[in-house]
Amino acid sequence: MATREITKDNLERTVADNEIVLLDFWADWCPPCRAFAPVFEKASEEHPKIVFGKIDTEAQRELSAAFGITSIPTLAAFRDGVVVFAQPGALGSAQLSQVIGAVEGLDMDEVRAELAKQDQPAKA
């Protein structure tokens, strides 16, 4: 599957309807973003069960602000609707493969248990 454009109108549905979603926050004027684009596109072709979305930070300022994007490119990964990875900087294909493998290998029961612990109020 090729990459798809993600907007504020389709982000929630995309994340809810897919097990793994990788998001590339980018801008046209950004040289590292342009360098990362073919790496991201190639990975999308190699992993057809994963959704690879691109968010143009210039056109989707609300989404960029909601994610706290201060540096681009930034890669974010969702697994079962949970953000499990977010990191600025252009990745090479080997690094992106490592991220994909790590996201695929997550035990989401453990992740949810850890998130539940973090949501508990501190005991005095």
C-alpha positions as CSV (number, residue, x, y, z in Angstrom):
1,M,0.0,0.0,0.0
2,A,1.2,3.5,-0.8
3,T,1.3,6.3,1.6
4,R,-1.9,8.2,2.2
5,E,-2.6,11.8,3.1
6,I,-3.8,12.2,6.7
7,T,-5.9,15.2,7.7
8,K,-7.8,16.3,10.8
9,D,-10.9,14.8,9.0
10,N,-9.5,11.3,8.6
11,L,-6.9,10.8,11.4
12,E,-9.3,9.5,14.0
13,R,-10.9,7.0,11.7
14,T,-7.6,5.9,10.2
15,V,-6.1,5.2,13.7
16,A,-9.3,3.4,14.9
17,D,-9.7,1.2,11.9
18,N,-6.1,-0.1,11.6
19,E,-3.8,-2.1,13.9
20,I,-0.6,-0.2,13.1
21,V,-0.4,3.4,11.7
22,L,2.8,5.2,11.0
23,L,2.6,9.0,10.5
24,D,5.2,11.1,8.9
25,F,4.9,14.8,9.8
26,W,6.6,16.8,7.0
27,A,6.7,20.0,5.0
28,D,7.5,20.8,1.4
29,W,10.3,23.2,2.3
30,C,12.1,20.8,4.6
31,P,15.2,19.1,3.0
32,P,15.3,16.2,5.6
33,C,11.6,15.6,5.0
34,R,12.3,15.3,1.3
35,A,15.2,12.9,2.0
36,F,13.0,10.7,4.3
37,A,10.0,10.6,1.9
38,P,11.3,7.9,-0.4
39,V,12.4,5.7,2.6
40,F,8.9,6.0,4.0
41,E,7.3,5.3,0.6
42,K,9.4,2.2,0.1
43,A,8.6,0.9,3.5
44,S,4.9,1.4,2.8
45,E,5.2,-0.9,-0.2
46,E,7.1,-3.5,1.8
47,H,4.5,-3.5,4.6
48,P,1.0,-3.6,3.0
49,K,-0.7,-4.4,6.3
50,I,0.5,-1.1,7.9
51,V,-1.0,2.3,7.1
52,F,1.7,4.8,6.3
53,G,0.2,8.3,6.5
54,K,1.7,11.7,5.7
55,I,0.7,14.8,7.5
56,D,1.7,18.1,5.8
57,T,2.5,20.3,8.8
58,E,1.8,23.5,6.8
59,A,-1.7,22.3,5.7
60,Q,-2.6,20.6,9.0
61,R,-1.4,23.0,11.6
62,E,-4.1,21.9,14.1
63,L,-2.8,18.3,13.9
64,S,0.8,19.4,14.2
65,A,-0.1,21.4,17.3
66,A,-2.1,18.6,18.8
67,F,0.9,16.2,18.5
68,G,3.3,18.9,19.8
69,I,5.4,18.8,16.6
70,T,8.3,21.2,17.0
71,S,10.8,19.6,14.6
72,I,10.3,17.8,11.3
73,P,10.3,15.2,10.0
74,T,8.7,13.5,13.0
75,L,7.6,9.9,12.8
76,A,4.8,8.8,15.1
77,A,3.5,5.2,15.4
78,F,0.1,4.0,16.7
79,R,-0.6,0.4,17.6
80,D,-4.2,-0.5,18.5
81,G,-5.0,3.2,18.8
82,V,-2.2,4.0,21.2
83,V,0.8,6.2,20.4
84,V,3.8,3.9,21.0
85,F,6.5,5.9,19.3
86,A,7.2,9.5,18.4
87,Q,10.6,10.8,17.4
88,P,11.9,13.7,15.2
89,G,14.6,13.2,12.6
90,A,14.9,11.5,9.2
91,L,15.5,7.8,9.5
92,G,17.3,5.5,7.1
93,S,15.6,2.4,5.8
94,A,17.4,0.2,8.4
95,Q,16.3,2.4,11.3
96,L,12.7,2.6,10.0
97,S,12.7,-1.2,9.7
98,Q,13.8,-1.4,13.3
99,V,11.0,0.9,14.4
100,I,8.5,-1.2,12.4
101,G,9.7,-4.4,13.9
102,A,9.6,-3.0,17.4
103,V,6.0,-1.7,17.0
104,E,4.9,-5.1,15.5
105,G,6.6,-6.9,18.4
106,L,4.9,-5.0,21.2
107,D,2.9,-6.8,23.8
108,M,-0.1,-4.4,23.8
109,D,-1.5,-6.0,27.0
110,E,1.8,-4.9,28.8
111,V,1.6,-1.5,27.1
112,R,-2.0,-0.9,28.3
113,A,-1.1,-2.2,31.8
114,E,1.7,0.3,32.0
115,L,-0.5,3.1,30.8
116,A,-3.1,2.2,33.4
117,K,-0.4,2.4,36.1
118,Q,0.6,5.9,34.9
119,D,-3.0,7.0,35.1
120,Q,-3.4,6.0,38.7
121,P,-3.1,8.8,41.2
122,A,0.0,8.7,43.4
123,K,-0.6,7.3,46.9
124,A,0.4,9.5,49.8
